[in-house]
Protein backbone atom coordinates (compact mmCIF):
# COMPACT_ATOMS: atom_id res chain seq x y z
CA UNK A 1 0.00 0.00 0.00
CA UNK A 2 1.41 3.39 -1.04
CA UNK A 3 1.64 5.97 1.70
CA UNK A 4 -0.11 9.28 0.89
CA UNK A 5 2.36 12.14 0.28
CA UNK A 6 1.12 14.05 3.33
CA UNK A 7 1.62 11.05 5.60
CA UNK A 8 5.08 10.48 4.18
CA UNK A 9 6.00 14.13 4.77
CA UNK A 10 4.77 13.94 8.35
CA UNK A 11 6.76 10.75 8.84
CA UNK A 12 9.93 12.40 7.56
CA UNK A 13 9.31 15.46 9.73
CA UNK A 14 8.63 13.28 12.76
CA UNK A 15 11.95 11.50 12.45
CA UNK A 16 13.77 14.83 12.23
CA UNK A 17 11.86 16.30 15.15
CA UNK A 18 12.69 13.24 17.25
CA UNK A 19 16.40 13.64 16.46
CA UNK A 20 16.32 17.36 17.25
CA UNK A 21 14.49 16.68 20.50
CA UNK A 22 17.11 14.09 21.43
CA UNK A 23 19.86 16.63 20.78
CA UNK A 24 18.05 19.24 22.90
CA UNK A 25 17.58 16.83 25.81
CA UNK A 26 21.21 15.72 25.56
CA UNK A 27 22.34 19.36 25.82
CA UNK A 28 20.05 19.98 28.77
CA UNK A 29 20.81 16.77 30.72
CA UNK A 30 24.44 16.31 29.74
CA UNK A 31 23.99 12.77 28.48
CA UNK A 32 22.19 10.90 25.71
CA UNK A 33 18.94 9.36 26.84
CA UNK A 34 18.95 7.02 23.83
CA UNK A 35 21.04 6.26 20.78
CA UNK A 36 20.59 8.83 18.04
CA UNK A 37 19.44 7.58 14.65
CA UNK A 38 20.69 8.93 11.35
CA UNK A 39 18.15 11.06 9.52
CA UNK A 40 18.08 12.11 5.88
CA UNK A 41 18.18 15.60 4.36
CA UNK A 42 14.59 15.00 3.27
CA UNK A 43 13.61 14.44 6.90
CA UNK A 44 15.17 17.76 7.96
CA UNK A 45 13.64 19.70 5.08
CA UNK A 46 10.24 18.16 5.82
CA UNK A 47 10.46 19.24 9.47
CA UNK A 48 11.36 22.76 8.47
CA UNK A 49 8.45 22.95 6.03
CA UNK A 50 6.03 21.53 8.56
CA UNK A 51 6.98 23.64 11.60
CA UNK A 52 10.01 25.91 11.35
CA UNK A 53 9.18 27.44 14.73
CA UNK A 54 9.37 24.06 16.44
CA UNK A 55 12.69 23.33 14.74
CA UNK A 56 14.12 26.63 15.91
CA UNK A 57 12.83 26.02 19.45
CA UNK A 58 14.70 22.73 19.67
CA UNK A 59 17.87 24.29 18.29
CA UNK A 60 17.59 27.10 20.86
CA UNK A 61 17.54 24.42 23.56
CA UNK A 62 20.65 22.82 22.08
CA UNK A 63 22.74 25.99 22.19
CA UNK A 64 21.31 27.10 25.54
CA UNK A 65 21.79 23.77 27.29
CA UNK A 66 24.21 23.03 30.13
CA UNK A 67 26.19 20.84 27.70
CA UNK A 68 25.76 22.39 24.25
CA UNK A 69 28.82 20.49 23.01
CA UNK A 70 27.00 17.18 23.43
CA UNK A 71 23.88 18.62 21.83
CA UNK A 72 25.86 19.86 18.82
CA UNK A 73 27.67 16.53 18.47
CA UNK A 74 24.29 14.81 18.53
CA UNK A 75 23.09 17.03 15.67
CA UNK A 76 26.29 16.13 13.82
CA UNK A 77 25.89 12.40 14.38
CA UNK A 78 22.24 12.48 13.35
CA UNK A 79 23.09 14.22 10.08
CA UNK A 80 21.07 17.33 10.92
CA UNK A 81 24.01 19.73 11.28
CA UNK A 82 25.20 19.36 7.69
CA UNK A 83 21.70 20.01 6.34
CA UNK A 84 20.75 22.91 8.60
CA UNK A 85 24.12 24.62 8.89
CA UNK A 86 26.60 23.46 6.24
CA UNK A 87 28.66 26.54 7.12
CA UNK A 88 29.14 25.13 10.63
CA UNK A 89 29.56 21.55 9.45
CA UNK A 90 32.49 22.68 7.24
CA UNK A 91 34.44 23.44 10.43
CA UNK A 92 34.35 19.81 11.62
CA UNK A 93 37.93 18.56 11.53
CA UNK A 94 39.11 21.77 9.92
CA UNK A 95 42.63 22.52 11.11
CA UNK A 96 42.96 19.43 13.28
CA UNK A 97 46.75 19.67 13.47
CA UNK A 98 47.16 19.82 9.71
CA UNK A 99 48.07 23.50 9.59
CA UNK A 100 49.34 24.02 13.11
CA UNK A 101 46.15 25.56 14.44
CA UNK A 102 43.37 24.30 16.65
CA UNK A 103 40.43 22.32 15.35
CA UNK A 104 37.89 25.06 14.64
CA UNK A 105 34.91 22.79 15.40
CA UNK A 106 36.27 21.85 18.82
CA UNK A 107 37.09 25.50 19.50
CA UNK A 108 33.60 26.60 18.44
CA UNK A 109 31.86 24.06 20.68
CA UNK A 110 33.98 25.19 23.63
CA UNK A 111 33.15 28.84 22.95
CA UNK A 112 29.42 28.03 22.92
CA UNK A 113 29.78 26.16 26.22
CA UNK A 114 31.82 28.94 27.85
CA UNK A 115 29.48 31.72 26.67
CA UNK A 116 26.95 33.20 29.05
CA UNK A 117 23.55 31.55 28.53
CA UNK A 118 22.00 34.39 26.57
CA UNK A 119 20.44 33.37 23.28
CA UNK A 120 22.14 36.03 21.15
CA UNK A 121 25.59 35.29 22.61
CA UNK A 122 25.22 31.51 22.29
CA UNK A 123 24.09 31.71 18.64
CA UNK A 124 26.86 34.19 17.82
CA UNK A 125 29.32 31.79 19.46
CA UNK A 126 28.23 29.02 17.12
CA UNK A 127 28.64 31.15 14.00
CA UNK A 128 31.52 33.49 14.95
CA UNK A 129 34.25 31.55 13.13
CA UNK A 130 32.40 30.15 10.09
CA UNK A 131 34.40 32.52 7.90
CA UNK A 132 37.68 30.79 8.79
CA UNK A 133 37.14 27.94 6.34
CA UNK A 134 37.09 30.38 3.42
CA UNK A 135 39.88 32.65 4.58
CA UNK A 136 42.69 30.38 5.73
CA UNK A 137 46.11 31.23 4.33
CA UNK A 138 49.62 30.15 5.24
CA UNK A 139 52.50 32.60 5.13
CA UNK A 140 56.00 31.55 4.01
CA UNK A 141 57.07 31.19 7.65
CA UNK A 142 54.32 28.60 8.18
CA UNK A 143 51.98 30.78 10.22
CA UNK A 144 48.25 30.36 9.66
CA UNK A 145 46.09 33.43 9.02
CA UNK A 146 42.35 34.02 8.69
CA UNK A 147 42.39 37.57 7.40
CA UNK A 148 38.92 39.08 7.14
CA UNK A 149 37.17 36.00 8.52
CA UNK A 150 34.78 38.10 10.63
CA UNK A 151 33.57 40.01 7.58
CA UNK A 152 33.36 36.86 5.44
CA UNK A 153 31.55 35.05 8.26
CA UNK A 154 29.02 37.87 8.48
CA UNK A 155 28.22 37.54 4.77
CA UNK A 156 27.89 33.78 5.23
CA UNK A 157 25.46 34.36 8.08
CA UNK A 158 23.42 36.67 5.85
CA UNK A 159 23.27 33.92 3.22
CA UNK A 160 22.33 31.33 5.86
CA UNK A 161 19.52 33.54 7.10
CA UNK A 162 18.20 34.12 3.58
CA UNK A 163 18.17 30.37 3.08
CA UNK A 164 16.50 29.42 6.35
CA UNK A 165 14.79 32.59 7.59
CA UNK A 166 15.26 31.09 11.02
CA UNK A 167 15.77 34.38 12.83
CA UNK A 168 13.43 36.49 10.69
CA UNK A 169 10.61 36.40 13.28
CA UNK A 170 13.00 38.11 15.71
CA UNK A 171 14.82 40.90 13.84
CA UNK A 172 16.49 42.18 17.02
CA UNK A 173 18.01 38.77 17.74
CA UNK A 174 19.09 38.36 14.13
CA UNK A 175 20.72 41.78 14.02
CA UNK A 176 22.50 41.24 17.33
CA UNK A 177 23.90 37.87 16.25
CA UNK A 178 25.08 39.41 12.99
CA UNK A 179 26.69 42.37 14.81
CA UNK A 180 28.54 40.07 17.20
CA UNK A 181 29.90 37.91 14.37
CA UNK A 182 31.15 40.99 12.54
CA UNK A 183 32.81 42.56 15.59
CA UNK A 184 33.79 39.50 17.66
CA UNK A 185 37.53 40.26 17.38
CA UNK A 186 37.41 43.86 18.49
CA UNK A 187 37.60 43.47 22.27
CA UNK A 188 40.62 41.17 21.95
CA UNK A 189 42.40 43.91 20.01
CA UNK A 190 42.38 46.17 23.08
CA UNK A 191 45.74 47.53 24.15
CA UNK A 192 46.37 49.22 27.52
CA UNK A 193 47.99 52.05 25.55
CA UNK A 194 44.57 53.06 24.21
CA UNK A 195 43.71 56.63 25.18
CA UNK A 196 40.55 57.43 27.10
CA UNK A 197 39.12 58.86 23.88
CA UNK A 198 39.77 55.57 22.10
CA UNK A 199 38.05 53.63 24.89
CA UNK A 200 35.08 55.98 24.78
CA UNK A 201 34.88 55.59 21.00
CA UNK A 202 34.99 51.79 21.31
CA UNK A 203 32.13 51.80 23.82
CA UNK A 204 30.12 54.24 21.73
CA UNK A 205 30.52 52.21 18.53
CA UNK A 206 29.48 48.99 20.28
CA UNK A 207 26.51 50.72 21.89
CA UNK A 208 23.83 48.39 23.22
CA UNK A 209 25.85 45.35 22.10
CA UNK A 210 28.83 46.17 24.33
CA UNK A 211 28.12 43.68 27.13
CA UNK A 212 27.24 40.87 24.72
CA UNK A 213 30.46 41.45 22.78
CA UNK A 214 32.60 41.42 25.91
CA UNK A 215 30.92 38.18 26.98
CA UNK A 216 31.64 36.62 23.59
CA UNK A 217 35.25 37.83 23.73
CA UNK A 218 35.72 36.11 27.11
CA UNK A 219 34.19 32.89 25.80
CA UNK A 220 36.42 33.02 22.72
CA UNK A 221 39.52 32.39 24.84
CA UNK A 222 39.99 28.61 24.68
CA UNK A 223 43.73 28.22 25.08
CA UNK A 224 44.87 25.36 27.32
CA UNK A 225 47.77 27.48 28.60
CA UNK A 226 46.66 28.93 31.99
CA UNK A 227 48.90 32.00 31.85
CA UNK A 228 47.80 32.91 28.33
CA UNK A 229 44.15 32.46 29.28
CA UNK A 230 44.56 34.55 32.41
CA UNK A 231 46.26 37.31 30.43
CA UNK A 232 43.48 37.34 27.83
CA UNK A 233 40.71 37.49 30.42
CA UNK A 234 42.53 40.20 32.40
CA UNK A 235 42.90 42.28 29.25
CA UNK A 236 39.16 42.15 28.55
CA UNK A 237 38.37 42.92 32.18
CA UNK A 238 40.72 45.92 32.06
CA UNK A 239 38.86 47.22 29.02
CA UNK A 240 35.49 46.68 30.70
CA UNK A 241 36.73 48.41 33.86
CA UNK A 242 37.98 51.45 31.93
CA UNK A 243 34.66 51.71 30.09
CA UNK A 244 32.76 51.66 33.40
CA UNK A 245 35.09 54.18 34.99
CA UNK A 246 34.91 56.62 32.09
CA UNK A 247 31.14 56.27 31.89
CA UNK A 248 30.87 57.12 35.59
CA UNK A 249 33.14 60.15 35.17
CA UNK A 250 31.25 61.37 32.12
CA UNK A 251 27.92 61.02 33.93
CA UNK A 252 29.14 63.42 36.63
CA UNK A 253 30.86 65.90 34.34
CA UNK A 254 29.07 67.68 31.46
CA UNK A 255 30.83 67.39 28.09
CA UNK A 256 31.02 71.18 27.55
CA UNK A 257 32.65 73.65 29.96
CA UNK A 258 30.52 75.76 32.25
CA UNK A 259 29.61 79.14 30.80
CA UNK A 260 30.22 78.09 27.19
CA UNK A 261 27.07 79.96 26.14
CA UNK A 262 28.36 83.27 27.52
CA UNK A 263 31.75 82.75 25.88
CA UNK A 264 30.12 82.06 22.49
CA UNK A 265 27.91 85.16 22.77
CA UNK A 266 30.91 87.38 23.59
CA UNK A 267 33.12 85.86 20.87
CA UNK A 268 30.57 86.34 18.09
CA UNK A 269 28.70 89.39 19.36
CA UNK A 270 25.43 87.51 19.88
CA UNK A 271 22.56 88.40 22.16
CA UNK A 272 20.90 85.83 24.46
CA UNK A 273 18.56 83.80 22.26
CA UNK A 274 17.43 80.34 21.22
CA UNK A 275 20.34 80.33 18.76
CA UNK A 276 22.83 79.95 21.61
CA UNK A 277 20.98 76.88 22.83
CA UNK A 278 20.98 75.40 19.34
CA UNK A 279 24.75 75.95 19.01
CA UNK A 280 25.31 74.16 22.33
CA UNK A 281 23.12 71.26 21.17
CA UNK A 282 25.17 70.98 17.99
CA UNK A 283 28.38 70.89 19.95
CA UNK A 284 27.00 68.26 22.32
CA UNK A 285 25.88 66.15 19.36
CA UNK A 286 29.35 66.34 17.83
CA UNK A 287 30.87 65.25 21.14
CA UNK A 288 28.40 62.37 21.40
CA UNK A 289 29.34 61.15 17.92
CA UNK A 290 33.02 61.33 18.80
CA UNK A 291 33.72 63.95 16.14
CA UNK A 292 34.75 66.54 18.73
CA UNK A 293 36.58 66.00 22.01
CA UNK A 294 34.72 66.59 25.26
CA UNK A 295 35.89 68.51 28.32
CA UNK A 296 38.01 71.04 26.42
CA UNK A 297 38.48 74.73 27.30
CA UNK A 298 35.78 77.09 26.00
CA UNK A 299 38.26 78.61 23.55
CA UNK A 300 38.60 75.24 21.84
CA UNK A 301 34.89 75.23 20.95
CA UNK A 302 34.94 78.90 19.91
CA UNK A 303 37.71 78.12 17.42
CA UNK A 304 35.72 75.15 16.16
CA UNK A 305 32.65 77.32 15.56
CA UNK A 306 34.74 80.05 13.92
CA UNK A 307 36.28 77.52 11.51
CA UNK A 308 32.84 76.63 10.11
CA UNK A 309 30.36 79.39 10.96
CA UNK A 310 27.80 78.32 8.39
CA UNK A 311 27.48 74.93 10.05
CA UNK A 312 26.44 76.65 13.27
CA UNK A 313 24.13 79.15 11.59
CA UNK A 314 26.41 82.18 11.94
HELIX and SHEET records of a PDB file:
HELIX    1   1 UNK A    5  UNK A   29  1                                  25    
HELIX    2   2 UNK A   41  UNK A   50  1                                  10    
HELIX    3   3 UNK A   52  UNK A   64  1                                  13    
HELIX    4   4 UNK A   68  UNK A   78  1                                  11    
HELIX    5   5 UNK A   80  UNK A   84  1                                   5    
HELIX    6   6 UNK A   86  UNK A   89  1                                   4    
HELIX    7   7 UNK A  104  UNK A  114  1                                  11    
HELIX    8   8 UNK A  119  UNK A  127  1                                   9    
HELIX    9   9 UNK A  132  UNK A  135  1                                   4    
HELIX   10  10 UNK A  149  UNK A  164  1                                  16    
HELIX   11  11 UNK A  171  UNK A  183  1                                  13    
HELIX   12  12 UNK A  187  UNK A  189  5                                   3    
HELIX   13  13 UNK A  196  UNK A  206  1                                  11    
HELIX   14  14 UNK A  207  UNK A  209  5                                   3    
HELIX   15  15 UNK A  210  UNK A  219  1                                  10    
HELIX   16  16 UNK A  226  UNK A  252  1                                  27    
HELIX   17  17 UNK A  260  UNK A  268  1                                   9    
HELIX   18  18 UNK A  274  UNK A  289  1                                  16    
HELIX   19  19 UNK A  298  UNK A  307  1                                  10    
HELIX   20  20 UNK A  309  UNK A  312  5                                   4    
SHEET    1   A 2 UNK A 137  UNK A 138  0                                        
SHEET    2   A 2 UNK A 144  UNK A 145 -1                                        
END                                                                             
